[in-house]
Amino acid sequence: MRNNQSGQMTIEMVMIAAMTMMIVTFVSKKFEEEQILQGLSLNPWNSFIVGMIENGVWGSADQTAVSHPHAFSRHSSREGERVQ
């Protein structure tokens, strides 16, 4: 009787590929149904982090817009007037 192992290896590789595809399909459907990636990418923009990212001050973007450095009046003098 001839012992041929190459057929067994082929069958095992096909089974591993099929299992991998099933797992990838299952995980991608769960991510899409529960909107996991959207939650990770959009939720920080709805919280107080957005104020720090956009304006450099903790708080919502609307409240901290006046604290952004571009909102300051810029002028200079030799006497050193304080910017308000």
C-alpha positions as CSV (number, residue, x, y, z in Angstrom):
1,M,0.0,0.0,0.0
2,R,1.3,3.4,-1.0
3,N,1.4,6.1,1.7
4,N,0.6,9.5,0.0
5,Q,0.6,12.5,2.4
6,S,0.3,15.3,-0.2
7,G,-3.5,14.8,-0.5
8,Q,-4.0,15.1,3.2
9,M,-2.0,18.4,3.3
10,T,-4.1,19.8,0.4
11,I,-7.3,18.9,2.3
12,E,-6.1,20.5,5.5
13,M,-5.1,23.7,3.7
14,V,-8.5,23.9,2.0
15,M,-10.2,23.4,5.4
16,I,-8.0,26.1,7.0
17,A,-8.8,28.5,4.2
18,A,-12.5,27.8,4.6
19,M,-12.4,28.3,8.3
20,T,-10.4,31.6,7.9
21,M,-13.0,32.9,5.4
22,M,-15.9,32.0,7.8
23,I,-14.2,33.8,10.7
24,V,-13.4,36.9,8.6
25,T,-17.0,37.0,7.3
26,F,-18.5,36.6,10.8
27,V,-16.3,39.3,12.3
28,S,-16.9,41.7,9.5
29,K,-20.7,41.3,9.7
30,K,-20.6,41.9,13.5
31,F,-18.5,45.0,13.0
32,E,-20.9,46.3,10.4
33,E,-24.1,45.4,12.4
34,E,-22.9,47.0,15.7
35,Q,-21.1,49.9,13.9
36,I,-17.9,49.3,16.0
37,L,-15.5,51.2,13.7
38,Q,-17.9,54.1,13.3
39,G,-18.1,54.4,17.1
40,L,-14.4,54.4,17.5
41,S,-13.9,57.0,14.8
42,L,-16.9,59.3,15.4
43,N,-17.5,59.3,19.2
44,P,-14.4,61.3,20.2
45,W,-15.6,64.1,17.9
46,N,-18.8,64.3,19.9
47,S,-17.2,64.7,23.3
48,F,-14.9,67.2,25.0
49,I,-11.9,65.8,23.2
50,V,-12.9,67.8,20.1
51,G,-12.3,71.1,21.9
52,M,-8.8,70.1,22.8
53,I,-8.1,68.8,19.3
54,E,-9.5,71.9,17.5
55,N,-8.8,74.7,19.9
56,G,-6.3,73.5,22.5
57,V,-8.8,73.9,25.4
58,W,-10.8,71.2,27.1
59,G,-14.5,71.6,26.3
60,S,-16.9,71.4,23.4
61,A,-15.8,73.0,20.1
62,D,-18.4,75.7,20.3
63,Q,-17.5,76.8,23.8
64,T,-13.8,76.8,23.3
65,A,-13.7,78.5,19.9
66,V,-13.1,81.9,21.5
67,S,-10.1,80.5,23.4
68,H,-8.2,79.5,20.2
69,P,-5.1,81.7,19.6
70,H,-6.4,83.0,16.3
71,A,-9.3,84.6,18.1
72,F,-7.0,87.0,20.1
73,S,-6.6,90.5,18.8
74,R,-3.0,90.8,17.7
75,H,-1.2,94.0,18.1
76,S,2.1,95.1,19.4
77,S,3.5,98.1,21.1
78,R,6.8,99.1,22.7
79,E,5.0,99.7,26.0
80,G,3.8,96.0,26.1
81,E,0.0,96.4,26.3
82,R,-1.8,93.4,27.5
83,V,-3.9,91.4,25.0
84,Q,-7.4,90.8,26.3
